[in-house]
Amino acid sequence: MYKNIFQVLSFLTICAVLTWPVGAQEQGAAAKPDSAEVRAQIDKAKTIAGTFWAPEEKFLCEDSRTFDGRSTVPADPGPVKLFDNLYAIPGQYSVQSGVVYVIPTSAGIMLIDAGKRKDVEPVVLAGLKTLGFDPANVKLVVVTHGHEDHYGGATLLQERYGAHVVLSAADWDFISKPPAAPRADAPALPPPPKRDMVAVEGQPITLGDESVTPVLIPGHTPGSLGLIFSVKDGGKTHVVGLFGGGFIIWRQYNDQTGAQFVSSVQHFEQWTKKMKVDVELENHPGTWDGFPEKLAAVQARKPGQPNPFIVGQQNYTKFLDVMSICAQAALDRRKD
């Protein structure tokens, strides 16, 4: 059933893409025909994607040539229970707003990302209360990468509740010296959280009886993180892979950063195979991975029905393979 649902592709929402503007020479310009090399990569991605990940391939490999970063912001579906021990607070997830994940533990609440500073009270704190959690019990915030839509709310949680905040060392440095705003009229970034805990690849980040394993995936930012962690579904254990470092769709990545990104996808894939990941989640999910349909399905799920977020180990590997190939195709278009 979900394979058919995933065929529906629109630009309702787009995942974590670069916030840099498209150059004037790219905006409005007709996309050049792909080279034989790029077409061969697209064909390879299509074969791997099959019907299950066809929307991913179409968006990342094909539509990415002309996508200009704009997307329709969806209505906030409200907090959703995804697994026995994992919840999502989506908010109006889009290019500029990520999803916050909630992991209750025996020692308090762990969050994966904290959303924008402007959204932390009306969306994140309100969402926690809707789920029956006390925001004061947020003890740990794991930030996947150093963009404000992921770390912005962590400052308030740190200052108000004493929550610990975790980033990679490279992204602690990155948020302490943010790049110049892309436009003179761009609003100033809110203050980042104070430097706190440092994520080290392969060393579990633990709170109470729950933990997540960080994997370094630089490219989108210098210290982006992929996260791998266990969840329960009807008492049965599954393993989540969350690639927290965006993806390539524009030519604004330079060759070095783009090559680093491709390498990071492949590196994360090695970890996910080793840890037997069978659940796909993103911090900027969209119709390209079926997130809206999955949310609706899990909310309507009846006892005995499958959890739509469980895609299986083989399909998760294919998900990353398609991402890697399409990222390489985006790089190779620069040669044309």
N, C-alpha and C positions, 0 to 999 in steps of 0.2 A: 504493500500500500504506500509506504513512504517513498519508494522509488518513483512512483508516479507523481506524488506530491512534489518531489524535488525537481521535476521538469519545469515547474513554474518559476520563471526568472523575471524579476523586475528590479528597479532601482529603489525599492522601498527603503532599503538601508544598505550601507556599504561598510565594510570592515575598516580596521585601523589603517588608514593610508596616510601618506605624508601630508603635513599641513602646509607645505610650501606651495605657492601659487604656480599654476601652469604658465610657462612663458608665453609672451604675445605671439611668438611664431608658431606655438602649438595650438592655442585657442582658436577655434573656428577653422583651422586648417584641415583639409581633407587628409585622412590617413593614407600614407604611401602603401602601395601593395607590398605584402610581405615577401621576403626573399624565399628561395627554395629551401634554405636551411631552416628558416622560421616555420614555414609551412610543414616541414617534416616534424618539427617539434610539436606543433599543434596537433598533427595527426597522431603522434605518439601519446600526447596527453588525452586525446579523445578515446583512444583505445583503452588506456588505463582507467579513465573515468567511467566508461560504460554509460549505463543509464543512471547509476546511483549518484555519481558526482558530475553529471553532465552540466548542471548549472554552474558549478565551480569552474570547470574548464572553459565554459563559454564566457564567463565574466573575466577570469584572470588571464586567459590566453587571447580572447578575441575582442570582447567589448572594451578591454582596458586600453586599447589604442586611442580611443576617442573620448573616454570618460573624463569629465573635467572636474570631478570632485564634488559636484552637487548631488544631493539626494533628498528624497522626500522623507521628512521626519515622521516616524510612525506614532500612533497614539500609544501612551504608556499602558501596557497590559497589566501593570501591577505586579507585586511580588508573586513568584511561582515556586512551588516545591518541585524540584527536579528528581531528587532521590531521597532516601530515608534521612540522609545526613548532608544534603546540599540544597540550597535555595538560590534563586536568582532574583535580583532587583534590577530589571532591565531599564526602567525609565524610558525616555524617548531615545532609544539606542540609534545611533547614526554615525556618520563620519566623525562628528565632533563630540560624541558622547558614548562612553563605553558601558558595558554591563558590569554590575557589582555582584560577586558571588559570596554567599554566606555559608560558613561551615561552623555549626555549633559543636563545641567540645566540652569535655569535663572540666575545663579550666576557664571557660569563657568563650567568646565568639572570635573566630578568625574570619577576616574579610580578604577576598582577592580583589584588589583595586578598591578605590573609594570614590570614584566619580569626580566631577568638577566641584570646585569650591562652592559655586552658586547653587549646586544641586544637592549638596550633602544633607542639608536639613529638610527641604521639601520632598526629596526623593529617597535618599538612603536612610536617614533616621526615621522618617515616616514609614518607609517600607519595613524596617526592622520591627517597628511597633505593630504594624499590620500583621506581621508573621508571629507576633507574640513574644518578641525578644526585647530586652531592655538595652538600648544603645549604650548605656553605661557599662555593659558587660563586654563591649568590644575591647579585646586585649591585644590584638595583633592584626596589622594590615600589611599584606604582601602585595607590593606594587610591581606589576609586570614590566612596566617601562616608564621612563621619565618624561612623559607628556602630561600636561595639566589635567586632561580628562581622566587620568588614572591616579595621579597623586594629589590633585587639588583638595579633595575632601579629607585627605589624611592629616592635613595640618590641624583642622578643627578637632578631629578625633584624638590627635596627640595632645593638643592643648587642653581640651575640655575633659577628657576621660583618662588621660595618661596612657593611651594605647601605644604600643610599640609599632614602629614602621620599619619594614624591610625592603631594601632595594639592593641591586648589585652595586659593588664599589664603583664601577664605571658610571652608573646612572646616578649615584649620589653626587659624583663630580659633575655630571651633566646638568642636573637640576640646580646645582649651586651657581653655575655660570651658563644660563640659558642662551641659546643663539639669539641674534637680533630679530626683532619682529619683522615679518615679511612686508608689512606696510607701515607707513608713518602713523596712520590713524588707528592701528591695531591696539586694543586695550592691553594694559599692562598685566602681566601674569600675577596671580596672587602669590604670596610668599610660600615657598615649599616647606615641608616639615623639617624639623631639625634632624641632622644626621644621627642615625640610630643604628639599627641592626643591619649587617651586611650579609647578603645571600652569597653562598659559595656553592658552586656547581657540585651536585651529588650529595651535599650535606642536608639532610632533611630539616625543614623548618617546622618545629613542633610546638603545639599548644595542647596541653592535656593529652587526650587520647587520640588526637588527629595530627597528621603531618602532611606536608607537601614537599616534593623533591624538586629543587630548581635546576634548570639546565640553561647555560649561557647561550644565547642566540643573537649575537650582535648583528647590526645591520640597520634596522629601523631606528634604533638608538644605539649608542655605544655599548650599553649593558642590558639590552632586552632579555627577558627571561621567558623560557617555557616552563610550565609546571606540570608535574605528574603526581596524581594522588588517588587514593582509593575512595570509592563510594559504595553504599549499600542500596540494593534495590530488592525489597521484599526479603531482606536478610542475606541476599547473595552479593558477594563482592565483585565489583567491576573497577576498572582503572581508567581515570580521566587523563586525556592529554589536552593541554591548553597551550597552544602556540601563541605566546603573548607579544609577538613582535611584528604585527602587521604583515604586509606583503607588497610586492612590486607591481604597480600598474602604470606608473608614469615614467618618463625618461629622466626625471629629475635626480634619480639616484646616479651618482657617478660610477664609473666602472669598478672602482675598488670597493665601494660600499655595496654595490649590487652583487658583486662576486662573493662578498662576505655574507650577504643575506642568503644566497643560494647554498653556500657551505653550511650556514646555520640550520637551514631546513633539513639538510641531509644529516647533520649532527644530531638534531632533535629526533629524527627518525630512528637513528641507531638506539637512542635511549628508549624510545617508545616501544621498539621491538623487544628490547631486553626486559622491559617492565610490563610487557603484554597489555598495552593500552587498547581498550575496546570502546571508549566513549569519546566522542568529539565535541569539544566546546571551544569557543573563541571569546575574547574579551570585546570584540567588535563584530558580533555575528550578524548575518544578514540572510537575505533570500538565497544567496549563493550557496549556503550550507543548510538551507531549510529551517533556519531558526524560528521564524514566525509560525510555520506550520507545526514544528515540533512542540513549541510552547502550547499551542492550541490543543494538540493531541494529548500532551501530558496532563493538561488541565481537565480534559474530558475522559481521561483514561479510566477504565473500569478494571476491577480485580481480574487478574489473569491475562490482561492485554500486555503486549510488549512495551517496554519503555523506548520511545522513539529516539532518545539520545544515545542508546547503545547501538553502535554501528558494526561492531565486530573488529577483531584485530586486523584481518586482511583488508577490510574497507578503510580502516584508519590509515594504514600504510599507503593505500592508494590515494587518500586525501592529501598526504604530504608529498607523494610523488608528483601529483598533478600540480601542486603549488610550486615545487622545485622546477619542473619543466617549464611552466608558464613564466616563472621569474627569469629563467635563463633566456626564454624567447624575448622577454621585454628588454633584456640586456642586448641581445643580438640585433634587435631592431635599431639600436644606436649606431650600428655599423653601416646601415643602409644609407 
